[in-house]
Amino acid sequence: MWIRLAVLAAAVLGLARAAWAEERLALVIGNSAYGSVQPLDNPGRDARLMAETLERLGFDVTLAVDAPQLEMKRAIARFGRRLRGAGEDATGLFYYAGHGVQSFGSNYLLPVDVALSDAADLDLMAVEAQSVLRQMASARNRTNIVILDACRNNPFKAVADLNERGLAEMKAPTGTFLAYATAPGEVALDGEGENSPFTEALAREIVVPGAPVEQVFKQVRRAVLEQSGGGQTPWDTSSLVSDFTFAAAEPEAVMSAAEIEEAQIWRSVKASRDAMQIMLFLRGYGSGKYADEARALLASLMEEELHGGAGAAVTAAPAAPAEPAPAVAAADAETAMFQAAQGDGSKAAFEAYLMAYPEGRFAELAAAEVAALAAGAGQDPQAGADTPPAAAEDAPAAVALAETGPITYASPLDTDAAALSGLTLAEAVTRSPSFPPVEGLPESYWKDQSCSSCHQWTRERLCTQGNTYLSLNMQRSLGKQHPFGGALKQALKSWAAGGCQ
């Protein structure tokens, strides 16, 4: 029985490799069980996950777990020899998870038997990352990929000249794609689950059929930014001169770049089980391929929340109430992502957009939002003639509110909006919406339910939301629909301008 299974597995692996004209070689190393420095929980599991995933994608994988220095150096040397013999069309991939440090601008990967008391001995006790690049570059093959999930905390804090954070950015030889778990000089998370956030996202994204390598790591960056709340930004640099995909697109299901991006965004949103993220997704892809699935999942999550079911995963976010908006064409993924960032209103959301589209049409606006949120205060759009048209449309409501004096959390609102007039902010957010937050959502999930239960609003979160409306570039959102028109947004903005008293 075991022999038959082994033969079958070999046959499947052979078919996977036959799908690619070029030879694919990978060296995967994961070090967890350190002896003289802090052990790590996940690198061994990360390496096994990557090895299994790469084998399914047609790579001939050499796996080393908890390797001492001699074993690491021998494995790297054998990998270089095999790559040199595989021909110019071969693809080489090196993956490392474990401790890594930098000294004098050079990066070092730490074997499990490392013991260090002086930085001068680092090249004698560790493995210089540049040596891996030299081995791969010597093969003169078309494509090489180096992935380092090695930016955890420095295990040698007491050793002089090793006090830099994270890893230093390396230059990629021609034909090389370099990926890091986080930005140069920053520290990555080892993760609280079975795998690090970076490797978990990577193993999920590299199997997407037809996704270019650049798109894969862009989506990994988005996923890790989301999971870390903007605290960890995966980084990459490329000198590739040819196209590369980990998983071939099926001929009968070739996807455009926009379709691939929509699928990747939906997988990330679906995995989050976050009602607010699903609402934002539907704003961008309300008529897309995954819209029905998104609405069904949203209905399920809201039913769990409203009935107090176990496992409810409606996560609060400092964002405006979900609002119907014209669906953005699936082909315009950039516009969808920027609108989602506006709806979310957080610094992390705008940074995620900038990482995805650094030269995008909305890059200047996104950068301004990041700067305003980082400063903790925005500009007053009522000063001067630069008030956007959307803000001007709501001017009567703003004036009516201003005439009553400063708005406080407990003061009655004086506004032309009948549903709001005479209510305090504390009372207003307990009222029921007058239309569904997402088109097509069954009435049982929203009618007669309070807005605060959907958004898990607190006074602090309302203040955060009000402050987003103070930013000049967020004024257009003040004119969008809401169960109480634009008056509630104007009230929150005025309240925030007065310090949320």
C-alpha positions in Angstrom: 0.0 0.0 0.0 2.7 2.5 1.0 4.7 1.6 -2.2 1.6 2.4 -4.3 1.1 5.7 -2.6 4.7 6.6 -3.1 4.5 5.7 -6.8 1.3 7.8 -7.1 2.9 10.8 -5.4 6.0 10.6 -7.6 3.7 10.5 -10.7 1.8 13.5 -9.6 5.0 15.4 -8.8 6.4 14.4 -12.2 3.3 15.7 -14.0 3.6 19.1 -12.1 7.3 19.4 -13.2 6.4 18.4 -16.7 4.1 21.4 -17.0 7.2 23.7 -16.9 9.7 23.8 -19.7 12.5 25.0 -17.4 14.0 23.1 -14.5 13.0 24.5 -11.1 15.3 24.1 -8.1 14.7 25.3 -4.6 16.7 25.2 -1.3 14.5 25.8 1.8 16.0 26.3 5.2 14.1 26.8 8.5 15.9 27.2 11.8 13.9 27.2 15.1 15.8 25.1 17.7 18.7 27.5 18.6 21.0 26.4 21.4 22.7 29.6 22.5 20.1 32.2 21.5 16.4 32.6 21.7 14.6 29.7 20.0 11.8 30.5 17.5 8.4 28.8 17.3 7.6 29.0 13.6 10.6 28.8 11.2 10.7 25.0 11.1 7.0 24.8 10.3 7.3 27.7 7.8 10.1 25.8 5.9 8.0 22.6 5.7 5.0 24.5 4.5 7.0 26.3 1.8 8.7 23.0 0.8 5.4 21.2 0.3 3.9 24.2 -1.6 6.9 24.5 -3.9 6.9 20.8 -4.7 3.3 21.1 -5.8 4.4 23.9 -8.1 7.0 21.7 -9.8 10.1 22.6 -7.8 12.8 20.0 -7.0 13.1 21.0 -3.3 16.0 20.4 -0.9 14.7 21.0 2.7 16.9 21.6 5.8 15.4 22.2 9.2 17.4 23.3 12.3 20.6 23.2 10.4 24.0 23.9 11.9 26.5 26.1 10.1 28.4 23.3 8.3 25.1 21.8 7.0 23.9 25.2 5.8 27.1 26.0 3.9 27.2 22.5 2.3 23.5 22.8 1.3 24.1 26.2 -0.3 27.2 25.0 -2.2 25.3 21.9 -3.5 22.4 24.2 -4.5 24.8 26.4 -6.5 26.4 23.5 -8.3 23.0 22.0 -9.3 21.8 25.4 -10.5 24.9 25.9 -12.6 24.3 22.5 -14.2 20.6 23.1 -14.9 21.0 25.5 -17.8 20.2 29.1 -18.5 16.5 28.5 -18.5 16.4 27.2 -15.0 14.7 28.9 -12.1 16.4 28.9 -8.7 14.6 29.7 -5.4 16.2 30.1 -1.9 13.9 30.5 1.1 15.2 31.0 4.7 13.2 31.4 7.9 14.9 31.9 11.2 17.2 34.4 13.0 19.0 36.9 10.8 21.1 40.0 11.7 23.0 42.7 10.0 26.4 44.2 10.8 28.2 47.0 8.9 25.5 46.7 6.2 25.9 43.0 5.6 23.2 40.4 6.4 23.9 37.1 8.1 21.6 34.0 8.5 22.1 32.3 11.8 22.6 28.5 12.1 21.2 26.7 15.1 24.7 26.2 16.6 25.6 29.9 16.5 27.4 31.3 19.5 28.7 34.8 19.4 30.4 37.2 21.9 32.0 39.6 19.4 30.7 40.9 16.1 34.1 40.3 14.5 33.4 36.6 14.6 30.0 36.8 12.9 31.3 35.7 9.4 33.0 32.8 11.1 29.9 31.7 13.1 27.0 32.5 10.7 26.3 32.4 6.9 26.5 35.6 5.0 23.3 36.1 2.9 25.4 37.5 0.1 27.1 34.1 -0.4 23.7 32.7 -1.5 23.3 35.5 -4.1 26.8 34.7 -5.4 26.1 31.0 -5.8 22.9 31.8 -7.7 24.4 34.5 -9.8 27.2 32.2 -10.9 24.7 30.0 -12.6 23.9 32.8 -15.1 20.4 31.4 -15.3 17.3 33.4 -16.3 15.4 33.7 -13.0 16.4 33.5 -9.3 14.2 34.2 -6.3 15.5 34.8 -2.8 12.9 35.0 0.1 14.1 35.9 3.6 11.6 35.6 6.5 14.5 36.4 8.8 13.9 39.8 10.3 12.9 38.8 13.8 14.4 40.4 16.9 18.2 40.6 17.2 19.2 37.7 19.5 22.6 39.4 20.3 21.4 42.7 21.9 24.5 42.8 24.2 27.0 42.4 21.3 28.4 45.7 20.0 27.9 46.5 16.3 24.9 44.3 16.2 22.4 46.8 17.4 20.8 47.6 14.0 17.1 46.5 13.6 16.2 43.9 11.0 18.1 43.3 7.8 19.8 45.6 5.4 18.6 45.9 1.8 20.7 44.0 -0.7 21.4 44.7 -4.3 19.7 42.1 -6.6 21.9 40.7 -9.4 20.4 40.8 -12.8 17.6 38.3 -13.1 16.9 38.2 -9.3 13.8 38.9 -7.3 14.6 39.6 -3.6 11.8 39.5 -1.0 11.9 40.3 2.7 9.3 39.6 5.4 9.5 43.3 6.3 11.0 46.6 5.3 14.8 47.1 5.6 15.8 48.0 9.2 12.4 46.8 10.6 11.5 43.7 12.6 9.0 41.1 11.4 6.5 39.0 13.5 7.2 35.4 14.2 3.4 34.9 14.5 1.1 33.6 17.1 -0.3 30.8 14.9 1.3 27.8 13.2 3.2 30.0 10.7 4.6 33.5 10.4 2.1 36.0 8.9 4.5 36.5 5.9 5.0 32.8 5.1 1.3 32.0 5.7 0.3 34.7 3.1 3.0 33.6 0.7 2.0 29.9 0.7 -1.5 31.0 0.0 -0.7 33.4 -2.9 2.0 31.6 -4.9 -0.6 28.9 -5.9 -2.8 31.4 -7.7 -3.0 30.3 -11.3 -1.3 32.7 -13.7 -0.3 35.3 -11.1 3.0 37.1 -11.9 5.6 37.0 -9.2 5.3 40.8 -8.7 1.5 40.5 -8.2 2.0 37.6 -5.7 4.3 39.6 -3.4 2.1 42.7 -3.8 -0.8 40.7 -2.5 1.3 39.2 0.3 2.2 42.7 1.3 -1.5 43.7 1.5 -2.3 40.6 3.6 0.5 41.2 6.1 -0.3 44.9 6.4 -3.9 44.0 7.2 -3.0 41.3 9.7 -0.4 43.5 11.5 -2.5 46.6 11.5 0.1 48.4 9.4 2.9 47.4 11.7 4.8 45.1 9.2 5.4 45.9 5.6 6.9 43.1 3.4 9.5 44.5 1.0 10.9 43.4 -2.3 13.3 44.5 -5.0 13.6 43.1 -8.5 16.0 43.0 -11.4 14.0 40.4 -13.3 14.3 40.6 -17.1 11.7 38.0 -17.9 8.2 37.1 -16.7 7.7 34.5 -14.0 4.6 32.8 -12.5 4.7 30.2 -9.8 1.5 28.5 -11.0 0.5 28.2 -14.6 -2.8 29.6 -15.7 -5.2 27.0 -16.9 -5.8 27.5 -20.7 -9.6 27.5 -20.3 -9.5 30.0 -17.4 -6.9 32.6 -18.3 -7.5 35.6 -16.1 -6.7 39.2 -16.8 -4.5 41.2 -14.4 -7.7 42.9 -13.0 -9.4 39.6 -12.5 -6.4 38.1 -10.7 -6.3 41.2 -8.5 -10.0 40.9 -7.7 -9.6 37.2 -6.8 -6.7 37.9 -4.6 -8.4 40.7 -2.8 -11.5 38.6 -2.2 -9.4 35.7 -0.8 -7.9 38.1 1.7 -11.2 39.6 2.6 -12.9 36.2 2.9 -10.2 34.9 5.2 -10.6 37.9 7.5 -14.3 37.2 8.1 -14.6 41.0 8.8 -18.0 42.5 8.0 -16.5 45.9 7.4 -13.9 44.6 4.9 -16.7 42.7 3.1 -18.8 45.8 2.8 -15.8 47.8 1.4 -15.1 44.9 -1.0 -18.7 45.1 -2.2 -18.4 48.9 -2.7 -15.6 48.2 -5.2 -16.8 44.9 -6.7 -20.5 45.0 -6.2 -21.2 43.5 -9.6 -18.1 41.3 -9.7 -17.6 37.6 -9.8 -17.5 37.2 -6.0 -20.3 39.7 -5.1 -22.9 37.0 -4.4 -20.5 35.0 -2.3 -19.6 38.2 -0.4 -23.2 39.1 0.3 -23.9 35.6 1.5 -20.9 35.6 3.9 -21.8 39.1 5.1 -25.4 38.0 5.9 -24.0 35.0 7.8 -21.7 37.1 9.9 -24.3 39.7 10.7 -26.7 37.0 11.7 -24.1 35.6 14.1 -23.5 39.1 15.5 -27.2 40.0 15.9 -28.0 36.7 17.6 -24.8 36.6 19.7 -23.6 33.4 18.0 -20.2 31.9 18.9 -17.5 32.6 16.4 -19.0 35.9 15.3 -16.2 37.8 13.7 -17.6 41.3 13.0 -14.6 43.4 13.7 -15.0 47.1 14.6 -13.1 49.6 12.5 -12.7 53.3 12.8 -14.6 53.9 9.6 -17.7 55.6 8.4 -20.9 53.7 8.3 -21.1 51.5 5.2 -22.9 53.4 2.5 -24.3 52.3 -0.9 -22.1 53.6 -3.7 -22.0 53.0 -7.5 -20.1 49.8 -8.2 -16.6 50.3 -9.5 -15.8 48.3 -12.7 -13.8 45.2 -11.9 -11.2 46.3 -14.3 -10.4 49.5 -12.3 -8.9 47.7 -9.3 -6.8 50.8 -8.4 -9.9 53.0 -8.0 -11.6 50.3 -6.0 -8.7 50.1 -3.6 -8.5 53.8 -3.1 -12.2 54.1 -2.5 -11.9 51.3 0.1 -9.1 53.2 1.8 -11.2 56.3 1.9 -14.1 54.3 3.4 -11.8 52.8 6.0 -10.1 56.1 6.8 -7.1 54.5 8.5 -3.4 55.3 8.0 -2.8 51.6 7.3 -5.4 51.5 4.5 -3.9 54.5 2.7 -0.3 53.1 3.1 -1.5 49.8 1.6 -2.8 51.7 -1.4 0.5 53.5 -1.8 2.5 50.2 -1.6 0.3 48.8 -4.3 0.2 51.9 -6.5 3.2 54.1 -5.7 2.8 56.0 -9.0 -1.0 55.7 -9.0 -3.6 58.3 -10.0 -4.5 58.9 -6.3 -1.0 58.6 -4.9 -0.7 62.3 -4.0 -4.1 62.3 -2.2 -3.2 59.1 -0.4 0.1 60.5 0.7 -1.6 63.6 2.0 -4.0 61.5 4.1 -1.1 59.5 5.5 0.7 62.7 6.5 -2.5 64.1 8.1 -3.3 61.0 10.0 0.3 60.7 11.2 0.2 64.2 12.5 -3.0 63.4 14.4 -4.8 66.4 13.1 -6.2 67.6 9.7 -6.9 70.9 8.0 -10.1 72.8 8.5 -11.8 72.7 5.1 -14.1 75.6 6.0 -11.2 78.0 5.8 -10.5 79.6 2.4 -11.8 78.8 -1.1 -10.3 75.4 -1.4 -13.5 73.7 0.0 -14.3 70.8 -2.4 -17.7 70.9 -4.2 -19.0 68.0 -2.1 -18.5 69.9 1.1 -20.2 73.0 -0.4 -23.2 70.9 -1.2 -23.7 70.1 2.5 -23.1 73.8 3.5 -26.7 74.4 4.7 -26.5 71.5 7.2 -23.0 72.7 8.3 -24.3 76.2 8.9 -27.4 75.0 10.8 -25.1 73.1 13.1 -22.7 75.9 13.5 -25.4 78.3 14.6 -26.1 76.3 17.8 -22.6 76.7 19.1 -20.0 74.0 19.7 -21.3 70.5 19.4 -20.7 68.2 22.4 -21.4 64.5 22.8 -24.5 65.2 25.0 -25.9 68.4 23.3 -29.0 68.2 21.2 -28.4 68.6 17.4 -30.2 71.4 15.6 -30.5 70.3 12.0 -32.9 70.2 9.1 -32.6 66.4 9.1 -35.8 65.3 10.9 -34.4 61.9 11.9 -31.5 63.7 13.7 -33.0 67.0 15.0 -33.1 67.1 18.8 -31.0 64.0 19.3 -27.6 63.9 20.9 -24.7 62.1 19.1 -24.9 59.4 21.8 -28.6 58.9 20.9 -28.2 59.3 17.1 -26.0 56.3 16.7 -28.5 54.0 18.4 -31.1 54.7 15.7 -31.9 52.2 13.0 -30.8 52.7 9.3 -33.4 53.6 6.8 -31.9 51.5 4.0 -29.6 48.4 3.9 -25.8 49.0 4.3 -25.2 46.8 1.3 -27.7 46.5 -1.6 -29.6 43.2 -1.6 -29.0 42.5 2.1 -32.1 40.8 3.6 -34.2 43.1 5.8 -33.9 40.7 8.8 -30.2 41.6 9.0 -30.5 45.4 9.1 -34.0 46.6 9.6 -34.8 47.7 13.1 -31.2 47.2 14.2 -29.2 50.0 15.6 -26.2 51.5 13.7 -24.0 51.1 16.7 -24.5 47.4 16.9 -23.4 47.0 13.2 -20.3 49.2 13.7 -19.6 48.5 17.4 -19.4 52.2 17.9 -18.0 53.7 21.0 -17.4 57.4 21.9 -13.6 56.9 21.1 -14.3 55.3 17.7 -16.8 58.0 16.8 -14.2 60.7 17.6 -11.7 58.9 15.4 -14.2 58.9 12.6 -15.0 62.5 13.1 -11.3 63.4 12.8 -11.1 61.7 9.4 -13.7 64.2 8.1 -11.4 67.1 9.1 -8.9 66.1 6.4 -9.3 68.2 3.3 -9.1 65.1 1.0 -11.9 63.3 2.8 -14.5 66.1 2.2 -16.1 64.4 -0.8 -17.2 61.5 1.4 -19.3 64.0 3.4 -21.8 64.2 0.5 -22.4 60.5 0.2 -25.6 58.8 1.3 -26.2 57.9 4.9 -29.4 56.9 6.8 -29.6 60.5 8.1 -28.2 62.2 5.0 -24.9 64.2 5.4 -26.0 65.8 8.7 -24.6 63.1 10.9 -21.2 63.3 9.2 -21.2 67.1 9.5 -22.1 66.7 13.2 -19.2 64.3 13.8 -16.8 66.5 12.0 -17.9 69.6 14.1 -17.7 67.6 17.3 -14.2 66.4 16.4 -13.1 70.0 15.6 -14.0 70.9 19.1 -11.9 68.2 20.6 -14.7 65.6 21.0 -16.0 67.1 24.2 
